[in-house]
């Protein structure tokens, strides 16, 4: 057999051997949960509609493996309160947590303590990359920003004025903004950034910021917004000013979806939320069950979880007037 394998390898042939003895030595686990095995999804601003389809995907994966799924977090936009809710979740000894960290660095120590205690932690949508989290799942925020840049130029031409709203401190939102600004500067130098303002997902703050931007920059042609809450206030300001400004934002809420249907917002770039929740659960489960695999690497020497998945791209959808009806959350949640 070894001689055959060497010959096949020399010819560039891929060989797959299927037989009865396929279980690696020491692999005693099973791809299913023990009775009562629980996984938690923890977020901030827990009433935000973004989490609903994410948790639906999370629950579907949990149910398929016989696991318990719990939704948790804080209703506030407050890092201290989210960390407190995370630590309260850990008291209940879940097997794993799918975590959306509001800010990356404050969560380093809480995540590390959880991992050191044997809890699998996967971050999603926003990350804490310096922590010991097992995995990170998100849409490609740089690709989102590039897509938005190209759409702005496709609609307005390669010369004009644009502005951004931002939410400093949340990793995915920061990347969406900085990537678009950098890409525009490199690729379309005649597209001028005339304003940027932190609005922190607050519709009222966005309304005030965009109203001021429109007064100071009468030729403003486009707005890029890294989340949907600020987009709600931005579109109100544009409509009240009776200006024609191209609005593109990331994520979606029922309010911004209605504005897309009405043609007031040009488009939204939305992560595939159900996939994010489903694969977020799978990654968390794998992190909690390293005995499922005895891989061909140095995990026994290095101490790393052999089923770590450093990062995963859940993809994104582009929502326009043409397909907006497919993203109606009320329709999605019927009979669930």
LINMOHU-V304428 format. One record per residue. N is the residue number from 1. SS is DSSP state (a for helix, b for strand, c for the rest). OMEGA is omega in degrees with one decimal (none if undefined). D_LAST is the distance of its C-alpha to the last C-alpha in Angstrom with 2 decimals. Layout:
n=<N N>
ss=<SS SS>
omega=<OMEGA OMEGA>
d_last=<D_LAST D_LAST>
//
This chain:
n=<1 2 3 4 5 6 7 8 9 10 11 12 13 14 15 16 17 18 19 20 21 22 23 24 25 26 27 28 29 30 31 32 33 34 35 36 37 38 39 40 41 42 43 44 45 46 47 48 49 50 51 52 53 54 55 56 57 58 59 60 61 62 63 64 65 66 67 68 69 70 71 72 73 74 75 76 77 78 79 80 81 82 83 84 85 86 87 88 89 90 91 92 93 94 95 96 97 98 99 100 101 102 103 104 105 106 107 108 109 110 111 112 113 114 115 116 117 118 119 120 121 122 123 124 125 126 127 128 129 130 131 132 133 134 135 136 137 138 139 140 141 142 143 144 145 146 147 148 149 150 151 152 153 154 155 156 157 158 159 160 161 162 163 164 165 166 167 168 169 170 171 172 173 174 175 176 177 178 179 180 181 182 183 184 185 186 187 188 189 190 191 192 193 194 195 196 197 198 199 200 201 202 203 204 205 206 207 208 209 210 211 212 213 214 215 216 217 218 219 220 221 222 223 224 225 226 227 228 229 230 231 232 233 234 235 236 237 238 239 240 241 242 243 244 245 246 247 248 249 250 251 252 253 254 255 256 257 258 259 260 261 262 263 264 265 266 267 268 269 270 271 272 273 274 275 276 277 278 279 280 281 282 283 284 285 286 287 288 289 290 291 292 293 294 295 296 297 298 299 300 301 302 303 304 305 306 307 308 309 310 311 312 313 314 315 316 317 318 319 320 321 322 323 324 325 326 327 328 329 330 331 332 333 334 335 336>
ss=<c a a a a a a a a a c c c c c c c c c c c c c c c c c c c c c c c c c c c b b b b b b b c c c c c a a a a a a a a a a a a a a a c c c b b b b b b b c c c c a a a a a a a a a a a a a c c c c b b b b c c c c c c c a a a a a a a a a a c c c b b b b b c c c c c c c c c c b b b b c c a a a a a a a a a a a a a a a a c c c b b b b b b b c c c c a a a a a a a a a a a a a a a a a c c c b b b b b b b b c c c c a a a a a a a a a a a a a a c c c b b b b b b c c a a a a a a a a a a a a a a c c c c b b b b b c c c a a a a a a a a a c c c c b b b b b c a a a a a a a a a a a a a a a a c a a a c c c c c c a a a a c c c c c c b b b b b c c b b b b c c c c a a a a c a a a a a c c c>
omega=<-179.7 178.7 179.0 -179.8 178.3 179.5 179.8 179.7 -179.5 179.5 179.7 -178.2 174.3 -176.0 177.0 -178.7 179.5 179.7 -177.6 -175.0 -177.4 -178.3 179.4 179.2 176.7 -179.1 -173.2 -174.3 175.7 -176.6 179.7 -179.7 168.6 177.8 178.5 -179.7 -168.6 175.8 -174.4 168.8 -174.4 -176.4 167.6 -174.6 -167.9 178.5 -178.1 -177.3 179.8 -172.9 -171.7 179.0 175.5 -179.1 175.4 176.3 177.2 -179.7 -178.8 177.8 -179.8 -177.9 -179.1 -179.9 178.7 -176.6 174.7 179.9 -177.3 174.9 -175.1 177.9 179.6 177.0 -174.1 170.8 -170.0 -175.3 179.9 -179.5 178.7 177.4 178.0 179.3 177.6 -179.7 175.4 175.6 -176.7 177.8 -178.6 174.3 173.5 176.5 -179.6 179.4 169.2 -167.0 168.9 -176.8 -178.7 176.2 -171.1 -171.3 179.1 -178.8 -177.2 -177.1 177.9 178.3 -178.4 178.1 -180.0 179.9 179.2 178.3 176.1 179.1 177.2 -179.2 170.6 173.8 178.4 178.1 170.2 -168.8 167.5 -167.2 179.8 179.1 179.1 -179.0 -173.4 -175.1 177.8 178.0 -178.0 166.0 -179.0 -174.8 176.6 177.7 176.5 -178.8 178.2 178.6 179.5 178.5 -177.9 178.7 176.7 -179.0 178.7 -177.8 -173.1 -172.0 -172.9 179.6 -179.4 -177.3 176.4 178.4 178.5 165.4 -176.7 -176.0 -171.9 175.7 176.7 -165.0 -177.3 177.9 176.9 -177.3 177.7 -178.0 -176.7 179.9 178.5 179.9 -179.6 -178.3 177.7 -178.1 -178.3 -168.4 -177.3 -174.1 178.2 170.9 -171.2 172.8 -175.1 179.9 171.0 -174.5 174.4 178.2 168.8 175.5 -178.2 -177.0 179.7 177.4 179.1 177.8 179.9 -178.7 -177.4 175.6 178.4 178.7 -177.9 176.8 -177.1 -175.1 -175.7 179.8 179.0 -174.7 -174.4 175.1 171.5 -174.4 -171.7 179.6 -169.6 -178.5 177.5 179.1 178.8 178.4 -178.4 -177.5 176.2 179.1 -179.7 180.0 179.6 179.6 -178.5 178.0 174.5 -178.7 178.6 179.6 173.9 179.1 174.5 -179.0 -176.3 168.2 176.4 -179.9 -179.6 176.1 176.5 178.6 175.2 178.2 -178.6 -179.7 -179.6 172.8 -174.9 -179.9 170.8 175.3 -167.2 174.2 176.4 -167.8 -179.7 177.1 179.0 179.0 -178.2 -178.4 173.6 176.2 -178.4 179.3 179.0 177.0 179.7 178.5 -180.0 -176.5 -179.6 -179.6 179.0 -173.5 169.7 -169.6 177.3 174.5 -171.9 -171.5 179.9 178.2 -175.0 -177.9 179.8 174.2 -176.2 -179.8 174.8 171.4 -172.0 179.7 177.9 179.4 179.2 177.3 177.8 177.5 175.6 -175.3 177.7 178.4 -175.3 -176.0 -173.9 -177.3 180.0 -176.0 177.6 -174.4 178.8 178.0 -178.6 -173.9 177.9 176.6 176.8 none>
d_last=<52.96 53.60 56.24 53.82 51.16 53.81 54.98 51.49 50.83 54.14 53.05 49.71 47.77 44.41 44.43 41.46 42.42 40.06 41.24 40.65 41.62 38.95 37.71 39.39 41.64 39.98 36.37 35.15 31.46 28.49 25.32 23.11 22.73 24.92 23.50 22.33 22.58 20.66 19.84 19.37 18.34 20.87 21.27 23.37 22.39 19.12 17.85 18.29 15.40 16.53 15.06 11.39 10.97 13.66 12.01 8.86 11.73 13.56 11.09 10.83 14.62 15.11 13.36 15.41 18.49 17.92 17.90 16.69 14.97 15.91 15.61 19.09 21.76 23.63 22.94 26.39 27.91 30.35 31.24 32.85 29.85 27.52 30.03 30.25 26.50 26.72 29.71 28.06 25.23 28.03 29.64 26.78 27.76 24.65 25.35 24.26 23.01 21.44 23.34 23.64 27.23 28.21 31.74 33.12 36.38 35.51 32.89 35.43 36.80 33.58 32.02 35.29 35.52 32.05 32.89 36.30 34.76 32.76 29.32 27.83 27.05 25.45 25.55 23.32 23.96 27.00 29.44 32.16 34.33 37.25 35.26 34.75 31.04 30.20 28.49 27.37 24.67 24.68 25.31 29.04 30.06 33.55 32.32 30.14 33.28 35.43 33.15 33.21 36.99 37.60 35.52 37.52 40.73 39.67 39.08 42.00 44.48 45.88 47.61 46.16 44.67 41.28 39.84 37.04 35.08 34.24 32.66 35.30 34.45 30.97 31.77 29.43 30.33 33.99 33.98 32.41 35.21 38.15 37.35 37.36 40.57 42.26 41.28 42.57 45.79 46.47 45.49 46.05 48.71 49.26 45.78 46.56 44.31 45.50 43.16 40.56 39.11 36.83 34.17 31.81 28.52 30.02 29.79 32.98 34.91 33.92 35.04 38.38 38.84 38.25 40.40 43.20 42.73 43.08 46.26 47.78 46.81 47.16 46.71 43.38 41.49 38.23 35.86 33.81 31.25 29.43 26.31 24.58 25.60 29.24 28.59 27.48 30.93 32.79 31.80 32.81 36.19 36.75 36.00 38.27 41.02 40.67 40.89 39.71 38.07 35.74 32.68 30.63 28.24 25.89 22.19 20.34 19.19 18.17 21.87 23.38 21.17 22.65 26.05 25.63 24.82 27.94 30.06 30.84 29.40 30.47 27.64 25.28 25.25 21.83 21.17 18.62 16.15 13.69 16.91 18.35 15.81 15.80 19.58 20.11 18.79 20.93 23.92 23.58 23.37 26.41 28.26 27.82 29.08 32.31 33.66 31.59 34.31 38.06 38.61 41.91 42.51 44.04 41.09 43.16 45.86 43.82 41.33 38.34 35.08 35.43 31.78 31.82 30.27 31.96 29.76 27.08 26.30 22.65 23.97 23.33 22.52 24.81 23.27 25.71 25.94 25.73 22.23 20.70 18.37 16.44 15.61 14.16 11.52 10.46 10.09 8.19 5.47 5.53 3.81 0.00>
//
